[in-house]
Amino acid sequence: MTTQMNSPSCAIILAGGLGTRLQSLISDVPKPMASVGGRPFLAHLLDHLERQGVQRVILALGYKHETIIEYFGARYRSIPLTYLIEHPLLGTGGALRRALDVVEKGPILALNGDTFLALDYGLMLSAHLAAGAALTIALRQVPDAGRYGRAVVEQGRVTAFLEKDIATSGWVNAGVYILTQDIFAPFNLPEVFSFERDFLQSYCTQLRPLAYPTNASFIDIGTPEDYLRVKQDLFI
């Protein structure tokens, strides 16, 4: 069950990366266009956003952006699409900061373009607002948290992201965020930076993001092994 009336009205999808690890499998398209269940992975993300009542999507694009724009055009079903092209590539942090400059004020949903989390965004937004948080991060428990770098949570807040380590289960950043438009304002950041490494890891103590743990279905196509495992699925 979704909570469309309370869902964020605008979403940013970070889809500008080179997808280096998948080049041997999808060298002709950018990673978000990788086929899963016979359709681009990005189409599945947009389907879920529409079901959740999101009214506008901004796509931060870089590598082979023409492929995405030609496929989806100006809108996807009921959702108008805005494209921001990175010249040069800005990293996930630089791209997100640029996208936040063109959105309306209010809590913004941000997603990684190579992961899918079957989450109720309305419930996540309610938790974000109730806590008065500047940043809320969806966390998913996985069998191999060491591959991602596990999240440390204390009293409902993320206090650190550990370096990638031994393969044991734990909570990881699932690539779904709700944040304020001015989240980067207090920090001296370069033009090009990683949202995960240079911002979240470096400033986690000051940020103290709200942790939003979930056991919702989670798919990551970032590596060849993971992509091959899910590419023939009917998805959701």
N, C-alpha and C positions, 0 to 999 in steps of 0.2 A: 504493500500500500504506500502510495506517495503522498506528499503534502504539498501540492503544487502552489497553493496560495502563499505558502511561507518559504518557497524555494528562492534562492538568489535569482535576480532578474537577468544578471549578466555573467557570462563565463568566459574565461581566457584559457585557450588551449595552447600549450607550449609545444610546437611541432617543427622547430627549426633545425634540429640536430642533424649531423651527417649520417648517423646510423652506421658507423664504421663496422661494428661487429656483425651486422646483417648483410654486408655488401656481397658476400659470396652467394646469398640466397635471393636478394631483391635488388640487384645492382641498377635496375632500370627505373626504380621508383623510390621516393623518400619513405622512410620507415612508417609513418602513419598510414601510408597507402598499401602496406603489406596486406595481402589477401588472407582473410580469416573467414571461414565458412562461405567462401565465394564472393565476399564483399570487402572493401577496404576497411582496415581496422578503425580508421577515423569515422567511418559511417556508423559503426556500432556505438562509438562514443556519442556522436550527435543524436542517435536514436534515443539513448538514455537521457540526454539533456532535454530533448523535447518532451519525453514522457514526464519528466520532473517539472515541467513548466518554465524552463529557462527561456527568456524572450530574445536574447541577443548573444551571439558568440563572436569573440575576437580570436582569430587564428594568427599566432606569431610564427611566421614561416621564414625559412632560409633556403636550405639545400633543395634544389629541384622544386621550388615553390610553384612553378608554372603547372606542374602535373596536378597539384591539389586544386588550384584555382580553376583550371579547365574542367576538372571533373565535377566540382560542386557548384561553381558559379556564385551568384549573388545571394543565394539563400539555400537552406536545406529544409525542405518541407515548410514548416511554419516559421523557421528561425532565420532572420537576416544574418548574413555573415560579413564580417569586416576582416580584411586581410592587412597585416602589417608585415612588410618584408624587411628582413635584416640585411643591410649592406654596410659594413661587413657583418658577419655573425657576432652576436652580442653575448652569447651564453644564455643560460636559462634565466639568470638574474637580470641581465641587461634587457633581455626581451620582455620579461614580465614588467620591469619598471617602465619601459616604453609603452606597453599596452595599458598600464594603469593611468597613464597621462591622458588617455582618450575615452575613459569610461566615466559614467556618472558616479557621484558620490554614493557611499553605502557599502555594505559588505559585498565583496567580489569573490566569486568562485574561480579557482585556478586549478588546472589539471595538466598532468603530463600527457603528451600525445602518444606515448608508447605503453601506457598502463591503463587498465580498466578496473574500476571498483564499483560493484553493483550496490551503491550506497543511496540511501534516502537523503538527498541534500537538504531537504526541509528540516529534518530532525537535527542534522549537523548544524544548520544555521541557528536553530533554536538554542542549542547548547552554546554556540558561539556568542549569541546575544545575551543569554542569561548570565554568562560568565564575564561579560564586558571585555572580551578578549580582543586584542589587536590582530592576532593570528591564531588560527585553529588548524591542526594537522590531523588528518585521518591516519590511524595506525592500524596495521594488520599483522596478526601473528602468522609467522611462516616457519616451516621446518628448518630452513637454513638462513637464519637472521644474519649470520656472519658474512654472507655474500653482499648484503646491502649495507651493513653497519647498523647495529641495533640502537633503538631509542631507549633512553633512560627516563622513566616517569616517576615523579615524586609529587604526591598530593594532587594528582590530576593535571600536572604540568610537565611538559617535556623539558628536562634540565640539561640534557646532553645527547649528542649522537656519537657513538663510539666508532672508532675506525673498524674497517672490515677485519673480522677475526675468525675464530674457529666456528665450524658449522654446527651450531646448536639452535634450537628453536628460540623465538623471541619476537618482540614487537618491532616493526620497521615502518619507515615512512612509506605510505602507499600512494603518494603522488597526488593527493587531493587536498586542497587548502581553501580556507575562507579567510580573507584578510581585508584590512582597511586600505583605502586608496593611498594613504600617506605612510604606509608601512616602512618605506625606505628613507623617509625624510631625516630621521635623527642620525643616520649613519653616513660616514664618508666612504663611499664605494666608487670603484673605477667604472668606466663606461662598459667594459666587458667583464662579467663575473658570473660565477655559478651560484644559483640560488641555494642549492643544497650545501655545497662545500664552503663557499666564501661568505654566505649570509647565515644560513641556519646553523651550521656547525660553529662558525666563528663567533656568532653573537647569541647563541642559545641562552646563555646565562642572563643576559639583559632582556631578551625577548620573552622568555618563559611562555612559549606557546601553549595553548590549551590542547591537551591530548584528547582525541576522539577515537577511542578503540572500537574496532568493529570486526566481526567475523564474516562480513559480506564477501561474496565471490570476488576473487582477485586474479587478474591476468596481467602478466608482464611479457612483452614480446621483445625485450631488449637484447636477448642473446639468441643465437641460432638454436640452441637446445630448447629453450622455452617456446620460441616461435614454431618450430617443427611440431611441438607437442600440441599446440592449440590451433594451428592453421586450418585443420579440417573440421574443427568443431562447429556446431551450429550456434555456438556462442551463447546467447541468452534468449 
